[in-house]
Amino acid sequence: MERRKFLQNIGLTSLALPLTTYASNTFYGNKSTKKIIKPKALKEGDTIGIISPASAIFETEPYQIAKESFEAMGLKVKFGKFVKNRYGHLAGTDEERAGELNAMFKDPSIEAIIALRGGSGSARILTLLDYDAIEANPKIFIGYSDITALHSAIFEKTGLVTFHAPVAVSTWNSFSVSHLKAILFNKENPLLENPKSIGDNLTQTSNRIRTIANGSAKGRLLGGNLSVLTGIMGSEYFPSDWSDKILYIEDVGEKVYAIDRMMTQLQLGGVLKQIKGFVFGKCTECDPGGSGYGSLTLEEVLDHYIKPLDIPAFSGAMIGHIDHNSTIPNGIEAEIDGELGTIQLLEAAVL
């Protein structure tokens, strides 16, 4: 997968007690019931555990930079037992990587958990996770890209709210840190929107949003990396209920024809006909290569699948393989505006 190659190139640059009170008993506007579990908020002095559930990192400096980044946020850092292991391109065997994640959820000294990086391999450990222990020890869990497989499985199996956000070795700039702190430390429900800086230009030329369909929609956020999400379709770890959800997706290093194929999967699998709103983030280094003569553009692909749904939708959100990356809570109520290109969280994501 091109995403793995791209991440390999940029990866180095780029709740102690069980909570027995559920934040909500039903999905927004959904007749079916499913518990939503919110983890406890972070505070200065808490410990964040760093794990490697997917690909390995072979240099030592990224570990030190990650540690220093979280210490700068006022957190203590604890690395997983197998975080520096290697099994091929993976950070240890499936049993080691799954055991590391299970141990972090069970460890009463850990208040939050973050993936060191993405890459590939997270889906390999889904059958080995202790979902009962995760549900009994709800904690903040952070990551993106290949970590989408873990977000999806944990949400489907337990109802725990998890966070599509930068990984430990991401670029922790003021944009990314401010979003993370507002949501995970301060219990805020901010408006997520693109930066409005135009510099010396007459108008905004970067980080623009594109309206696919006007209007506003309310629903629970659910999604992540498109290729990883569709890769677990048909399994018990893929979210089974997409009714009244706002689907958000992003990707990296995929050709446009591959994006088209994966959107077809979502359509044929019945996901698109259920959702109430749609947000596409960034598709970094996604080009038409290999599509033959006269490739569709990414805009044409998205319009083909989303416009007929007649739901509010936009693309260009600050979600994806980018330095300025938003924190998106899976399972939390939000309202999107297709014309403004905004995501308004409607409730706090942590307790």
LUMPA-335828 format. One line per 2 residues: number of its first residue (from 1); their letters; for each residue x, y, z of N, C-alpha, C. Coordinates in steps of 0.1 Angstrom, whole numbers, plus 5000, padded with zeros to 4 digits. Example, Ala and Ser with C-alpha at 12.3 -4.5 7.8 and 13.67 -1.06 7.14 Angstrom:
1	as	5132,4943,5078,5123,4955,5078,5132,4967,5078 | 5128,4978,5071,5137,4989,5071,5129,5000,5079
//
This chain:
1	me	5008,4988,5000,5000,5000,5000,5009,5012,5000 | 5005,5022,4992,5013,5034,4991,5014,5042,5004
3	rr	5003,5041,5012,5002,5047,5025,5014,5043,5034 | 5017,5030,5033,5028,5026,5042,5041,5032,5038
5	kf	5044,5032,5024,5056,5038,5019,5057,5053,5023 | 5046,5060,5022,5046,5074,5025,5049,5076,5039
7	lq	5042,5068,5048,5044,5070,5062,5058,5067,5067 | 5064,5057,5060,5078,5054,5063,5087,5066,5060
9	ni	5084,5074,5050,5092,5085,5046,5090,5097,5055 | 5077,5099,5060,5075,5111,5067,5073,5109,5082
11	gl	5072,5096,5086,5069,5093,5100,5078,5100,5110 | 5091,5103,5106,5100,5109,5115,5100,5124,5115
13	ts	5093,5130,5105,5092,5144,5104,5078,5149,5107 | 5072,5143,5101,5058,5148,5103,5053,5151,5118
15	la	4932,5068,5334,4921,5067,5336,4921,5054,5344 | 4927,5056,5353,4931,5045,5361,4920,5036,5366
17	lp	4908,5042,5370,4897,5034,5376,4886,5032,5365 | 4878,5021,5366,4867,5019,5357,4857,5029,5359
19	lt	4851,5034,5348,4840,5043,5349,4827,5036,5346 | 4818,5037,5356,4806,5029,5355,4794,5037,5350
21	ty	4796,5050,5348,4785,5059,5343,4787,5061,5329 | 4777,5058,5321,4778,5060,5306,4773,5074,5303
23	as	4780,5080,5293,4777,5094,5290,4764,5095,5282 | 4760,5084,5275,4748,5085,5268,4743,5070,5265
25	nt	4730,5068,5264,4725,5055,5262,4720,5052,5248 | 4719,5063,5240,4714,5061,5226,4722,5070,5217
27	fy	4723,5065,5204,4729,5073,5194,4719,5084,5190 | 4724,5095,5185,4716,5107,5182,4706,5103,5171
29	gn	4693,5104,5175,4682,5101,5166,4681,5087,5161 | 4688,5078,5167,4688,5064,5163,4679,5056,5172
31	ks	4671,5047,5165,4661,5039,5173,4668,5028,5181 | 4680,5023,5175,4687,5013,5182,4695,5019,5194
33	tk	4698,5011,5204,4705,5016,5215,4719,5011,5215 | 4728,5019,5220,4742,5015,5221,4749,5024,5231
35	ki	4755,5019,5241,4761,5027,5251,4773,5034,5245 | 4775,5047,5250,4787,5054,5246,4795,5057,5259
37	ik	4807,5053,5260,4815,5054,5271,4826,5065,5269 | 4826,5075,5278,4836,5086,5277,4847,5084,5287
39	pk	4859,5086,5282,4870,5084,5292,4872,5097,5300 | 4880,5096,5311,4883,5107,5319,4892,5117,5312
41	al	4890,5130,5315,4899,5140,5310,4913,5139,5315 | 4922,5145,5307,4936,5145,5311,4939,5158,5320
43	ke	4948,5157,5328,4953,5169,5336,4968,5168,5337 | 4974,5179,5340,4989,5180,5341,4993,5170,5353
45	gd	5004,5163,5350,5008,5153,5360,5004,5139,5357 | 4994,5138,5348,4989,5124,5344,5000,5117,5335
47	ti	4999,5104,5334,5008,5097,5326,5002,5092,5313 | 5008,5094,5302,5004,5089,5289,5013,5077,5285
49	gi	5007,5066,5281,5014,5055,5277,5016,5055,5262 | 5028,5052,5257,5031,5052,5243,5034,5037,5239
51	is	5026,5033,5229,5026,5019,5224,5029,5019,5209 | 5033,5008,5204,5036,5006,5189,5027,4994,5184
53	pa	5015,4997,5181,5006,4987,5176,5007,4983,5161 | 5015,4991,5154,5016,4989,5139,5031,4988,5135
55	sa	5035,4997,5127,5049,4996,5122,5059,5001,5132 | 5072,4997,5129,5083,5000,5138,5090,5013,5134
57	if	5097,5019,5144,5106,5030,5141,5120,5025,5146 | 5130,5027,5138,5143,5021,5140,5153,5030,5146
59	et	5151,5043,5145,5160,5053,5151,5156,5056,5165 | 5165,5061,5173,5162,5064,5187,5157,5078,5189
61	ep	5160,5088,5181,5157,5102,5183,5142,5104,5183 | 5133,5098,5175,5119,5100,5176,5113,5097,5189
63	yq	5118,5087,5196,5113,5083,5209,5116,5095,5219 | 5127,5100,5218,5131,5111,5227,5123,5124,5224
65	ia	5121,5127,5211,5113,5138,5207,5098,5136,5212 | 5093,5124,5211,5079,5122,5215,5078,5124,5230
67	ke	5087,5119,5238,5087,5120,5252,5088,5135,5256 | 5097,5142,5250,5098,5156,5253,5085,5164,5249
69	sf	5079,5160,5239,5066,5167,5234,5055,5166,5245 | 5054,5154,5250,5043,5152,5260,5047,5158,5274
71	ea	5060,5158,5277,5064,5164,5289,5061,5179,5288 | 5063,5185,5276,5060,5199,5274,5045,5202,5276
73	mg	5037,5192,5275,5022,5194,5277,5019,5191,5292 | 5029,5189,5300,5027,5186,5314,5024,5172,5318
75	lk	5027,5163,5309,5024,5149,5311,5036,5141,5314 | 5035,5130,5322,5045,5120,5323,5044,5110,5312
77	vk	5055,5103,5309,5055,5094,5298,5059,5080,5302 | 5052,5070,5298,5056,5056,5300,5056,5048,5287
79	fg	5067,5043,5283,5067,5035,5270,5063,5021,5273 | 5057,5015,5263,5053,5001,5264,5064,4992,5265
81	kf	5062,4980,5270,5073,4970,5271,5079,4966,5258 | 5071,4966,5248,5076,4961,5235,5077,4972,5224
83	vk	5077,4984,5229,5075,4996,5219,5087,4996,5209 | 5099,4991,5213,5110,4992,5204,5114,4978,5198
85	nr	5104,4969,5199,5107,4956,5193,5105,4957,5178 | 5109,4946,5171,5108,4945,5156,5105,4931,5152
87	yg	5095,4930,5143,5092,4917,5137,5089,4921,5122 | 5099,4920,5114,5098,4925,5100,5097,4940,5101
89	hl	5087,4945,5094,5085,4960,5095,5076,4964,5106 | 5071,4954,5114,5062,4956,5125,5070,4958,5138
91	ag	5063,4965,5147,5069,4968,5160,5067,4956,5170 | 5072,4944,5166,5070,4932,5174,5060,4923,5168
93	td	5058,4911,5174,5049,4901,5169,5035,4906,5172 | 5025,4900,5166,5011,4904,5169,5008,4902,5184
95	ee	5013,4891,5190,5010,4889,5204,5016,4900,5213 | 5029,4904,5209,5035,4914,5217,5028,4928,5216
97	ra	5024,4931,5204,5018,4944,5202,5004,4945,5208 | 4996,4934,5207,4983,4933,5213,4985,4933,5228
99	ge	4994,4925,5233,4996,4925,5248,5000,4938,5254 | 5008,4946,5246,5012,4959,5251,5000,4968,5252
101	ln	4991,4968,5242,4979,4976,5243,4970,4972,5254 | 4968,4959,5256,4960,4953,5267,4965,4957,5280
103	am	4978,4957,5282,4985,4960,5294,4983,4974,5298 | 4984,4983,5288,4982,4998,5290,4968,5001,5295
105	fk	4958,4994,5290,4944,4997,5295,4943,4991,5309 | 4949,4981,5312,4948,4975,5326,4957,4982,5336
107	dp	4967,4989,5332,4976,4996,5341,4970,5008,5348 | 4968,5007,5361,4961,5018,5368,4970,5031,5369
109	si	4982,5031,5365,4991,5043,5365,4990,5050,5352 | 4983,5045,5342,4982,5051,5329,4968,5058,5328
111	ea	4968,5071,5324,4955,5078,5322,4952,5079,5307 | 4961,5078,5298,4958,5079,5284,4969,5071,5276
113	ii	4965,5067,5264,4974,5059,5255,4975,5065,5242 | 4987,5065,5236,4988,5070,5222,4997,5061,5214
115	al	4994,5059,5202,5002,5051,5193,5015,5059,5189 | 5026,5053,5189,5039,5059,5185,5038,5064,5171
117	rg	5033,5055,5162,5031,5058,5148,5020,5049,5142 | 5017,5051,5129,5008,5042,5122,5016,5033,5113
119	gs	5013,5033,5100,5020,5024,5091,5011,5013,5086 | 5013,5001,5092,5004,4990,5089,5006,4980,5100
121	gs	4996,4971,5101,4996,4960,5110,4986,4960,5122 | 4979,4972,5123,4970,4972,5135,4958,4962,5133
123	ar	4954,4960,5121,4942,4950,5119,4946,4936,5123 | 4959,4933,5123,4964,4920,5126,4961,4916,5141
125	il	4960,4926,5149,4959,4923,5164,4945,4925,5169 | 4935,4927,5160,4921,4930,5165,4916,4918,5172
127	tl	4919,4906,5168,4914,4893,5174,4920,4891,5188 | 4931,4898,5191,4939,4895,5203,4936,4905,5214
129	ld	4928,4915,5211,4926,4925,5221,4916,4921,5231 | 4918,4925,5244,4909,4922,5255,4898,4933,5256
131	yd	4887,4932,5249,4877,4942,5248,4870,4944,5261 | 4869,4933,5269,4863,4934,5282,4871,4943,5291
133	ai	4884,4941,5291,4893,4949,5299,4893,4964,5294 | 4892,4966,5281,4891,4979,5276,4879,4986,5281
135	ea	4868,4979,5280,4855,4985,5285,4855,4987,5300 | 4861,4979,5307,4862,4980,5322,4871,4991,5326
137	np	4881,4995,5318,4891,5005,5321,4892,5015,5310 | 4881,5023,5308,4880,5033,5297,4891,5044,5299
139	ki	4899,5046,5288,4909,5056,5289,4910,5063,5275 | 4915,5074,5275,4918,5082,5262,4927,5073,5254
141	fi	4923,5071,5241,4932,5064,5232,4933,5072,5219 | 4946,5075,5215,4949,5085,5205,4957,5079,5193
143	gy	4954,5083,5181,4962,5079,5169,4954,5081,5157 | 4960,5079,5145,4953,5081,5132,4960,5072,5122
145	sd	4956,5073,5110,4961,5064,5099,4957,5050,5101 | 4967,5041,5102,4965,5027,5104,4958,5024,5118
147	it	4959,5033,5127,4952,5032,5140,4937,5032,5139 | 4932,5036,5127,4918,5036,5124,4912,5022,5127
149	al	4919,5011,5124,4914,4998,5127,4911,4996,5142 | 4920,5001,5150,4918,5000,5165,4907,5009,5169
151	hs	4906,5021,5164,4895,5029,5168,4881,5023,5164 | 4880,5017,5152,4868,5011,5148,4864,4999,5156
153	ai	4874,4991,5159,4871,4978,5167,4867,4982,5181 | 4875,4991,5187,4872,4994,5201,4858,5001,5202
155	fe	4855,5010,5193,4841,5016,5193,4830,5006,5191 | 4832,4997,5182,4822,4987,5179,4820,4977,5190
157	kt	4831,4973,5196,4830,4963,5207,4827,4968,5221 | 4830,4981,5223,4829,4986,5237,4820,4999,5238
159	gl	4820,5007,5227,4813,5020,5227,4822,5031,5233 | 4835,5028,5235,4844,5038,5241,4847,5049,5230
161	vt	4846,5061,5234,4850,5072,5226,4865,5073,5225 | 4871,5072,5212,4885,5073,5210,4888,5085,5201
163	fh	4901,5088,5199,4904,5101,5193,4913,5099,5181 | 4908,5103,5169,4916,5104,5157,4924,5117,5157
165	ap	4937,5115,5160,4945,5127,5163,4959,5123,5160 | 4969,5133,5161,4983,5130,5158,4988,5118,5166
167	va	4998,5111,5160,5005,5101,5168,5016,5107,5175 | 5023,5099,5183,5034,5104,5192,5045,5111,5184
169	vs	5048,5106,5172,5060,5112,5165,5055,5122,5155 | 5042,5126,5156,5037,5137,5147,5044,5150,5150
171	tw	5042,5160,5142,5046,5174,5145,5036,5180,5154 | 5041,5183,5166,5032,5188,5176,5033,5204,5176
173	ns	5026,5210,5167,5026,5225,5166,5015,5231,5174 | 5014,5244,5174,5003,5251,5182,4989,5247,5178
175	fs	4987,5245,5165,4974,5241,5160,4970,5228,5165 | 4978,5218,5164,4975,5204,5168,4974,5203,5184
177	vs	4983,5210,5191,4983,5210,5205,4970,5217,5211 | 4967,5228,5205,4955,5235,5210,4942,5227,5209
179	hl	4941,5220,5197,4929,5212,5195,4929,5201,5205 | 4940,5194,5207,4941,5183,5216,4938,5187,5231
181	ka	4944,5198,5235,4942,5203,5249,4928,5207,5251 | 4922,5214,5241,4908,5219,5243,4898,5207,5246
183	il	4900,5197,5238,4891,5185,5239,4894,5176,5250 | 4907,5172,5252,4911,5162,5261,4914,5167,5275
185	fn	4919,5179,5276,4923,5185,5289,4911,5194,5295 | 4906,5202,5286,4897,5213,5291,4882,5209,5290
187	ke	4879,5197,5284,4865,5192,5283,4857,5202,5275 | 4863,5208,5265,4856,5217,5256,4850,5210,5245
189	np	4840,5216,5238,4834,5211,5226,4835,5222,5215 | 4848,5224,5210,4851,5235,5201,4845,5234,5187
191	ll	4845,5245,5180,4842,5245,5166,4855,5242,5159 | 4855,5232,5150,4867,5228,5143,4865,5234,5129
193	en	4875,5242,5125,4875,5249,5112,4889,5251,5107 | 4890,5253,5094,4903,5255,5088,4909,5269,5092
195	pk	4923,5270,5092,4929,5283,5095,4925,5293,5084 | 4924,5305,5088,4919,5316,5079,4930,5325,5074
197	si	4943,5321,5075,4954,5329,5072,4955,5331,5056 | 4957,5343,5052,4959,5345,5037,4973,5351,5034
199	gd	4981,5354,5044,4994,5360,5042,4994,5372,5033 | 5002,5372,5023,5002,5384,5013,4993,5382,5002
201	nl	4985,5371,5001,4976,5369,4990,4963,5377,4992 | 4956,5379,4981,4944,5386,4981,4932,5377,4987
203	tq	4934,5364,4986,4924,5355,4991,4931,5343,4997 | 4923,5335,5004,4929,5322,5009,4932,5312,4998
205	ts	4945,5308,4997,4949,5298,4987,4952,5284,4992 | 4954,5283,5005,4957,5270,5011,4947,5267,5022
207	nr	4946,5254,5024,4936,5249,5034,4922,5254,5032 | 4918,5254,5019,4905,5258,5016,4895,5246,5017
209	ir	4883,5249,5020,4873,5238,5020,4865,5239,5007 | 4860,5228,5003,4851,5227,4991,4838,5222,4995
211	ti	4827,5229,4992,4814,5224,4995,4809,5214,4985 | 4805,5203,4990,4800,5192,4981,4785,5194,4981
213	an	4779,5197,4992,4764,5199,4993,4762,5208,5005 | 4754,5218,5003,4751,5228,5014,4742,5222,5025
215	gs	4740,5229,5036,4732,5225,5046,4740,5221,5059 | 4732,5218,5069,4738,5214,5082,4732,5200,5086
217	ak	4740,5193,5093,4735,5180,5097,4741,5176,5111 | 4733,5169,5119,4738,5165,5132,4739,5150,5132
219	gr	4749,5145,5139,4751,5131,5140,4763,5128,5148 | 4766,5115,5150,4778,5111,5158,4790,5109,5148
221	ll	4801,5115,5151,4813,5113,5142,4819,5099,5142 | 4822,5094,5131,4827,5081,5130,4835,5080,5116
223	gg	4847,5074,5117,4855,5073,5104,4869,5071,5107 | 4878,5078,5098,4892,5076,5099,4898,5075,5085
225	nl	4909,5067,5085,4916,5065,5072,4907,5056,5063 | 4905,5060,5051,4896,5053,5042,4901,5039,5038
227	sv	4913,5038,5035,4918,5025,5031,4918,5015,5042 | 4921,5019,5054,4921,5010,5066,4907,5007,5070
229	lt	4898,5017,5069,4884,5014,5072,4878,5004,5063 | 4880,5006,5050,4874,4996,5041,4881,4983,5041
231	gi	4893,4983,5046,4901,4970,5047,4895,4961,5057 | 4887,4966,5067,4881,4957,5077,4866,4955,5075
233	mg	4861,4960,5064,4847,4958,5061,4844,4944,5060 | 4832,4940,5065,4828,4926,5065,4833,4918,5077
235	se	4841,4924,5086,4845,4918,5098,4836,4923,5110 | 4837,4916,5121,4830,4920,5133,4836,4932,5139
237	yf	4847,4937,5134,4853,4949,5140,4850,4962,5132 | 4843,4960,5121,4838,4972,5114,4825,4977,5120
239	ps	4824,4990,5122,4811,4995,5128,4799,4990,5121 | 4790,4984,5128,4778,4978,5122,4766,4987,5120
241	dw	4766,4999,5127,4755,5008,5126,4760,5022,5122 | 4757,5026,5110,4761,5039,5105,4749,5049,5104
243	sd	4738,5045,5109,4726,5053,5108,4729,5066,5117 | 4725,5077,5112,4726,5090,5119,4741,5093,5123
245	ki	4750,5089,5115,4764,5092,5117,4769,5103,5107 | 4779,5110,5111,4787,5118,5102,4800,5111,5099
247	ly	4801,5107,5086,4813,5099,5082,4824,5109,5079 | 4836,5108,5085,4847,5116,5081,4859,5106,5076
249	ie	4865,5109,5066,4876,5101,5060,4887,5109,5055 | 4899,5103,5054,4911,5109,5048,4920,5097,5043
251	dv	4930,5101,5035,4939,5091,5031,4952,5097,5026 | 4962,5088,5022,4975,5093,5018,4981,5083,5008
253	ge	4987,5088,4998,4994,5080,4988,4986,5070,4980 | 4973,5073,4979,4964,5064,4971,4961,5070,4958
255	kv	4961,5063,4947,4957,5068,4934,4942,5070,4934 | 4938,5079,4925,4924,5083,4925,4915,5071,4922
257	ya	4919,5062,4913,4911,5050,4910,4909,5041,4922 | 4919,5041,4932,4918,5034,4944,4908,5040,4953
259	id	4908,5053,4954,4898,5060,4962,4884,5057,4957 | 4883,5057,4943,4870,5054,4937,4865,5040,4941
261	rm	4875,5030,4941,4871,5017,4944,4867,5016,4959 | 4873,5023,4968,4870,5022,4982,4857,5029,4985
263	mt	4854,5040,4977,4841,5046,4979,4830,5037,4974 | 4833,5029,4963,4823,5019,4959,4820,5009,4970
265	ql	4831,5005,4977,4829,4996,4988,4819,5001,4999 | 4821,5014,5002,4812,5020,5012,4798,5021,5007
267	ql	4797,5023,4994,4783,5024,4988,4777,5010,4988 | 4784,5000,4982,4778,4987,4981,4776,4981,4995
269	gg	4784,4985,5005,4782,4979,5018,4771,4986,5026 | 4764,4996,5020,4753,5002,5027,4756,5013,5036
271	vl	4769,5017,5037,4773,5027,5047,4768,5041,5042 | 4770,5044,5030,4767,5058,5025,4752,5061,5026
273	kq	4744,5051,5023,4729,5054,5023,4724,5057,5038 | 4732,5054,5048,4727,5056,5062,4732,5069,5068
275	ik	4743,5074,5063,4749,5086,5070,4741,5098,5068 | 4743,5108,5078,4736,5120,5078,4744,5132,5072
277	gf	4758,5130,5072,4767,5140,5068,4780,5134,5064 | 4788,5141,5056,4801,5136,5051,4811,5147,5051
279	vf	4823,5143,5056,4835,5152,5057,4847,5144,5051 | 4853,5150,5041,4865,5144,5036,4877,5154,5040
281	gk	4887,5148,5046,4898,5156,5051,4908,5158,5039 | 4921,5155,5041,4931,5156,5031,4934,5143,5025
283	ct	4937,5143,5012,4942,5131,5005,4956,5135,5000 | 4965,5133,5009,4979,5137,5007,4986,5128,4996
285	ec	4992,5134,4986,4998,5127,4975,4989,5117,4969 | 4977,5120,4966,4967,5112,4959,4966,5118,4945
287	dp	4971,5110,4935,4971,5115,4921,4965,5105,4912 | 4963,5108,4900,4956,5099,4890,4965,5088,4885
289	gg	4978,5088,4888,4987,5078,4882,4982,5064,4881 | 4984,5058,4870,4980,5044,4868,4966,5042,4864
291	sg	4958,5053,4862,4944,5052,4859,4942,5051,4844 | 4952,5051,4836,4950,5051,4821,4946,5065,4816
293	yg	4941,5065,4804,4938,5078,4797,4926,5084,4803 | 4927,5097,4807,4915,5104,4812,4910,5100,4825
295	sl	4918,5101,4835,4914,5097,4849,4903,5107,4854 | 4895,5101,4863,4886,5110,4870,4895,5118,4880
297	tl	4890,5130,4884,4897,5137,4895,4891,5133,4908 | 4898,5136,4919,4893,5133,4932,4879,5140,4935
299	ee	4878,5152,4930,4865,5159,4932,4854,5152,4925 | 4857,5147,4913,4846,5140,4905,4842,5127,4912
301	vl	4852,5120,4918,4849,5108,4925,4840,5111,4937 | 4844,5120,4945,4836,5124,4957,4822,5128,4953
303	dh	4821,5137,4943,4808,5142,4939,4799,5130,4934 | 4805,5121,4927,4797,5110,4922,4790,5102,4933
305	yi	4797,5099,4944,4791,5091,4954,4783,5099,4965 | 4787,5112,4967,4781,5119,4978,4770,5128,4974
307	kp	4771,5135,4962,4760,5144,4959,4746,5137,4958 | 4745,5125,4952,4732,5119,4951,4725,5116,4965
309	ld	4734,5116,4975,4728,5113,4989,4720,5124,4994 | 4722,5137,4989,4714,5148,4993,4716,5151,5008
311	ip	4729,5150,5013,4732,5153,5027,4743,5164,5027 | 4744,5172,5038,4755,5181,5039,4768,5175,5038
313	af	4778,5181,5030,4791,5174,5028,4801,5185,5024 | 4813,5183,5028,4824,5191,5023,4837,5184,5024
315	sg	4847,5189,5017,4861,5183,5017,4871,5194,5020 | 4883,5189,5024,4894,5199,5027,4896,5201,5042
317	am	4889,5194,5050,4890,5196,5065,4905,5192,5069 | 4909,5198,5080,4922,5196,5086,4923,5183,5093
319	ig	4921,5172,5085,4921,5158,5090,4930,5150,5081 | 4940,5144,5086,4948,5135,5076,4963,5135,5079
321	hi	4970,5132,5069,4985,5131,5070,4991,5144,5067 | 4989,5153,5077,4993,5167,5075,4999,5171,5089
323	dh	5007,5182,5089,5013,5187,5101,5002,5193,5110 | 4993,5201,5105,4983,5207,5113,4970,5198,5113
325	ns	4969,5190,5123,4960,5179,5123,4950,5181,5135 | 4937,5180,5132,4927,5182,5142,4925,5169,5150
327	ti	4919,5171,5162,4915,5160,5170,4900,5157,5168 | 4897,5145,5163,4883,5142,5161,4879,5130,5170
329	pn	4869,5132,5178,4864,5122,5187,4854,5113,5181 | 4857,5100,5180,4847,5090,5175,4836,5088,5185
331	gi	4824,5089,5180,4812,5086,5188,4806,5098,5195 | 4811,5110,5192,4806,5122,5199,4797,5130,5189
333	ea	4786,5135,5194,4776,5143,5186,4783,5156,5181 | 4780,5158,5168,4786,5170,5162,4776,5175,5152
335	ei	4778,5188,5148,4770,5194,5137,4779,5199,5126 | 4778,5195,5114,4786,5200,5103,4778,5210,5095
337	dg	4786,5219,5089,4780,5229,5080,4787,5227,5066 | 4780,5223,5056,4786,5220,5043,4791,5233,5036
339	el	4784,5244,5038,4789,5256,5032,4801,5262,5039 | 4801,5263,5052,4812,5269,5059,4823,5259,5061
341	gt	4821,5246,5059,4832,5237,5061,4836,5236,5076 | 4827,5235,5085,4830,5234,5099,4824,5222,5106
343	iq	4830,5218,5117,4825,5207,5125,4823,5213,5139 | 4811,5214,5144,4809,5219,5158,4806,5207,5167
345	ll	4815,5204,5176,4812,5194,5186,4801,5199,5195 | 4791,5190,5198,4779,5194,5205,4780,5189,5220
347	ea	4790,5182,5223,4792,5177,5237,4807,5175,5240 | 4810,5175,5253,4824,5172,5257,4826,5157,5254
349	av	4839,5155,5250,4842,5141,5246,4848,5133,5258 | 4851,5140,5269,4857,5134,5281,4849,5138,5293
351	l	4851,5131,5304,4843,5134,5316,4852,5142,5326
//
